[in-house]
Amino acid sequence: MPDSDPRQQDLITWLQEQGHTDVQIERILAKVAEYDKQTLHESIFDSINRGDFNLSTIIKEALGEASP
């Protein structure tokens, strides 16, 4: 969850209301970010496996071969 995401401040506020310390909140936010990154990674690979994600287009873009 990027720092600019307004939901992060909502989460921080809620965690503070639950009595968590700043140190605990930092640890919780780090774990949330870890889960967020893993979920995104798994979601992309699930889309590739279902055929919903055009991998050849991504490869061409990555290699600078995509047509404008």
Legacy VTK file of the C-alpha trace (Angstrom):
# vtk DataFile Version 3.0
C-alpha trace
ASCII
DATASET POLYDATA
POINTS 68 float
0.000 0.000 0.000
1.744 3.167 -1.129
2.159 5.997 1.365
-0.022 8.209 -0.847
-2.929 5.766 -0.560
-5.559 7.417 1.675
-6.522 3.992 2.969
-3.152 3.783 4.693
-3.992 6.749 6.914
-7.370 5.151 7.657
-5.561 1.974 8.691
-3.097 3.930 10.834
-5.930 5.769 12.555
-7.782 2.530 13.201
-4.648 0.834 14.554
-4.044 3.793 16.871
-7.642 3.539 18.085
-6.987 -0.135 18.823
-4.123 0.914 21.095
-1.153 -0.069 18.930
2.126 1.783 19.414
3.956 3.575 16.601
6.507 0.755 16.477
3.758 -1.857 16.216
2.003 0.159 13.511
5.198 0.356 11.449
5.572 -3.424 11.703
1.935 -3.958 10.763
2.207 -1.582 7.774
5.324 -3.419 6.579
3.447 -6.730 6.746
0.441 -5.245 4.925
2.770 -3.977 2.175
4.353 -7.430 1.938
0.945 -9.089 1.563
-0.129 -6.430 -0.939
2.927 -7.036 -3.117
2.490 -10.833 -2.948
-1.214 -10.589 -3.807
-0.496 -8.415 -6.842
2.222 -10.828 -7.986
-0.063 -13.840 -7.610
-2.929 -12.021 -9.306
-0.858 -11.275 -12.407
0.301 -14.876 -12.678
-3.272 -16.108 -12.188
-4.353 -13.816 -15.048
-1.589 -15.161 -17.280
-2.620 -18.734 -16.504
-6.273 -17.957 -17.350
-5.245 -16.307 -20.607
-6.607 -12.943 -19.454
-3.205 -11.271 -19.573
-1.373 -10.920 -22.878
2.151 -11.931 -21.981
3.494 -11.491 -25.513
2.503 -7.813 -25.478
4.281 -7.308 -22.161
7.398 -9.038 -23.512
7.397 -6.804 -26.601
6.941 -3.678 -24.469
9.728 -4.739 -22.114
12.083 -5.334 -25.026
11.122 -2.112 -26.795
9.443 -3.915 -29.660
5.875 -2.682 -29.196
4.363 -0.756 -32.026
3.117 2.751 -31.164
LINES 1 69
68 0 1 2 3 4 5 6 7 8 9 10 11 12 13 14 15 16 17 18 19 20 21 22 23 24 25 26 27 28 29 30 31 32 33 34 35 36 37 38 39 40 41 42 43 44 45 46 47 48 49 50 51 52 53 54 55 56 57 58 59 60 61 62 63 64 65 66 67
